[in-house]
């Protein structure tokens, strides 16, 4: 599957539902799906405004983080970035869409982690302690480190999913997904990009942690076994995106990821963790 489809596709047949912002600027995120030949594909748009059209670049963030997680060696959902025409409220928009496949295996059902926690937790047990008891500590520690690197603002309890197969008696957490509200998602012009502090911290939503991605690093008990990010990974992360985002935006995204990675390495050294 090609990571980026630059040739414009006709996706005007898709029917979009609106998921309203929980925070940030006014707008909504639109989602759709197709089910062709038994293969379900999910589509997402960046932040959409009924008057101005698609005003965000969250779909691009999904692909950049996808590539970052490939480099780090973290299991995750893969996204495809598609140049497409879509129809919303009888208006056709020329935009970029991200697509992904269903991560459930045959026979599995899904449940938000916060709902599963409420049903299965011990009295006075925190979400983090609950996840560790369930055997998901490594997954959570990797997630907290990743969310620091990309400044993920939206790791609420429904953005982590529990997958269960009752007949096979298996239970697991879904691969990491939904990273649109990260990096510089709330920057919409050159001025906001230029003034953005790449080392800023919070406030963020984190079901298992706090409102600070930096403080959440301190919750990690076992260091993630990441493959290191290196300076020559810049081209890997940003390849093919010159026609999608302006160069100054791509430069700032790389600056953000590289500086935060260097600080993360310093944090690991302060803990005496091997890397």
VENPE-V88458 format. One line per field, one symbol per residue. burial: I if it has 9 or more other ideal C-beta (glycine too) atoms within 8 Angstrom, else O. A space follows every 50 residues. Layout:
# VENPE-V88458
burial=???
This chain:
# VENPE-V88458
burial=OOIIIOOOIOIOOIOIOOOOIOOOOOIIIIIIIOOOOOOIIIIIIIIIIO OOIIIIIIIIIIIIIIIIIOIIOIOIIOIIIIIIIIIIOOOOIOIIIIII OOIIOOOIOIIIIIIIIOOOIOOOOOIIOIIIOOOIIOIIIIIIIIIIII IIIIIIIIIIIIIIIOOOOOOOIIOIIOIIIIIIIOIOOOOIIOOIOIOO OOOIIIIIIOOIIIIIIOIIOOIIOIOOIOOOIIOIIIOIIOOIIOOIII OIIIIIIIIIIOIIIOIIIOOOOOO
